[in-house]
Amino acid sequence: MDEISILKRKLERENLARKQAESILETKALELYKANELLRELNQNLENEIAIRTKSLVDSEEKYRTVIEQAKDIIYRIDDEGYFLFINKIGIEKFGYTEEEIIGKRYIEFIPEDDLETEFAYYTEVRDSEVATDYHEFRIASKNGQVFWVGQNVNRIINQDGTVYFTAVARDITRRKATENALAKAKIELQKSEIKYKGILENMELGLIEVDTKGNILRVYDIFNKMLGYEGNELVGKNANKTLLVETFEEKLIEEDIKRIQGQTGVYEVKLKKKDGSEIWVIISGAPFYDEKGNVIGSIGVHYDITDRKELENQLEISRRKAVKAQQAEKAFLANMSHEIRTPLNAIIGMSHLLMDTQLDEEQADFIDTLNNSASILKTLISDILDISKIDAGSLVMQYRSFNIKSLGEKLFNTFKKQDQDGKVEFIYTCDPNIHSSLISDPQLINQVLINLLGNAQKFTNSGSIELIINVISENNDSAKIGFQVKDTGIGISKIEANQIFQEFKQANNEIRTKFGGSGLGLSISYQLVKLLGGKLSVSSVQGEGSNFSFELEMKISEDLPRVENKISLLNKLDTDKNTILVVEDNAMNIKYITSLLNKWKIKHHVALNGKEAYDLFLENEYDLIFMDLQMPIMGGFEATQLIRESKSTNAQVPIVALTASTFLSKKRLALKAGMTDFLSKPFTPDQLHEMIDKYLNSSEIEIVQEEHFTFSNELDSEYLKQAYGNDSEYALDMFETYLEIIDDDLLLIQDSIRTNDLPALKKQLHRIKPTFTMVGISEITKIIETVEPTLNSMTKTELDQWFNEFDKLTRSKTPLITEEIKRIGLWQKN
Amino acid sequence: MKGIVFTEFLEMVEKEFGYEMVDKIIEESKLPSNGIYTSVGTYHHSEIVQLLGNLSTNSKTDAQVLLKAFGEYLFDTFLKAYPQFFDAVDNPFDFLISIDNHIHVEVLKLYPDATLPKFDTQRLEDGSLEMIYQSERKMASLAEGLIEKSIAYYKTSHVIEKEMINEDGSVVKFTIKQS
């Protein structure tokens, strides 16, 4: 090989390799340049970016700083040891220190001394537990010594270098705290007062429970538990009524519960069951309570144990019943006594009258007179006692009718004048000449009052005068006010005594009792009667000079003339041969009195000693009039009368006049109910007996004399009514009115007996009521009863019910007829 | 393949066999680069295979022996050019482990287009180091020369066992043991 050519190639290769390398390096250099350019550009961009970012950071910092500075909340930053790094403007203001005084100080320096321990503990805990955020309320003491509350939200922040600091936003909550404190205080006050009232309630022994609207117990107070033997909350959730109430009171409680829901309160007494099963009485005061919207959400019940009181009440009730019984016994005793005393008294008075008619020497006449006077005094005394019991029992019924007041006074005055035989006292009667001749009141009662007052005056006046003055005080179209005065020149009474004399059994003084005697009832009765008549009895008196008793009565003016009391004896006209009277009486002395009189008047008569004898005699003889005692052995007057009325005799409706010592209206009513025609109260005078005989034995005569008698409606049994009442429309009116008064009660009694299947009672009632219908002219109903009576035993309950329904309906359908008749009688009387 | 391998190879051939041999193998090989190499350039690896084959033929020396000798030669070049890699450690194991873990990582930073062989290393329980060579260039002998020179450089008495994992020499296991 050619060495030179090898070297040439070597050189050439190396040159080419160098150029290749240079070219590569050139390329690499260019690349490097480009890369540098890129880097520079990148760098520039980065710088711009940083500038922009820095600016926005500054902007945002500025923004936040402004926000922080202008914030209403305190914003601050402290390091983890609690030294202030930053505080905003409001913070500085609130703290009252300068910024320099705050920054670098520890938080502890701004905490009030009292709170130091608590706040240090809080801070330490927050720092050590490394919580990220926390809320806390505490107090800060400002420079001027003011303490205020802040609510602080704190955030724990970790720097890049790992150091820790806290940023906090705190708000002044002093006002809220104050409100809270006030609320807390108020709550404490409320609790205190609750405790206070609870204490009071506990001491008052009042058991309280609260229940919801369904009656389930919400809350129980101690005393209530104690009252019923429960403990703690044992009762809570249970139904009060089901658990505690004695069953018989359930209805009452339901009623009360409804009231409560309606928002009403109530006080009521019920029995409750104790836990041990025993029962107590409580008085409950229940009141509803409400939610904020005013809805009733339950009620509170205050319970008071009244078991002892109830016990006492029971005993009192027993005592009261005993007392009432005793009172009834007293009344019965009084009634009996009146019978027992009046009957022999009747005989005494009667006999003395008879003796007067025999041949007497002067001494004997004097004896009889004294006897008669004594008996009269005794009779007055008994009458007084009876009057008082009647007034007390309220059984005194006013009987208003028209009368002539002038003649009433005249008659009365004359009686007294006659009695005064010494002539030492002057009697003066003055009656207003303008007084209306016909006024309406109860003349009998007025009479009684005036008798009492005049009698009183007479008793205490030995010389001087006794004056009766009747005058018109005022008058209008319908009525007149009439004044009554009884003036005397007697011993008079003191003012103090005057206040007492109208009281029962009170006389002016004891001396009076011994000197003048008397029951002391007269003025009391008068006072009561005047009161019943609508006036007031009063007295004015000067001791030693005399007394003036006076009263005023308002009276209606009647248009019709007062009934002329027919005093003309019709005895002469009696057909003594034709008429026979049956006297039924068990008392021998009374028999003697009556028969003596009848003998004297030459009237034919028979005597029966009891009801049974009377009935037997009735069946054998035709009597025109029967005088019937009520209380007799073997058979009484009521039963005998019923037997007679029910008999088949043509004379079944013979007039029967009851003779009784009882003046009680109830007896009279009973007598009329039993079918008796009239009533004569013992003791009676010969005149009264005579009047009664006149009334019933001379109906035909009287009919002729008084043609213009009342004509009963044809719808009623007018024939019978005419016969029964004759010209005595007053009596008819009385009967008709009595019918209306009694019929409803009687129907109810009958219905009740049917309902209870009490056949004997039913029979008795039908029996009794039967004549009543005849007496008011609806004898068809009497007949219906007569028809049913024999079949009663065989009737079923249903048949009885059915019968009664028809009977009841029919009877009631007659009521308008009766009412109409009463109206007609009234009208007739007026004309 | 990096130009340094070609320049160093041709330098070694010139030293051992004279420029005549360099010229000869270049002329005999059909090289796209016409045998003009610069260390900063990059060339196809088939060129070194042709050059090595022609050198083996002309010098009547086994190609593997030549390749191993080239590895030993290259070690000195590396030591001169990049002494920091060798100073960082004080024993052949740490050095060999650092080739794949550190040196090649740095090479790739500088020459992102370089195709480097892979060395998986593993310290064994008996105190030896297992090193598996993987490369499609199949130049494990070059690696062997480098390993041998490394041991020599750190003056230890290690020996190398070579085991072909793949017959074609693309995967070869070296075990470096204490002798």
Interface residues (C-beta under 8 A of the other chain):
Chain A: M1 I6 L7 R9 K10 R13 L16 A17 R18 Q20 A21 I24 L25 K28
Chain B: T7 Y19 E20 V22 D23 K24 I26 N34 G35 I36 Y37 T38 S39 V40 G41
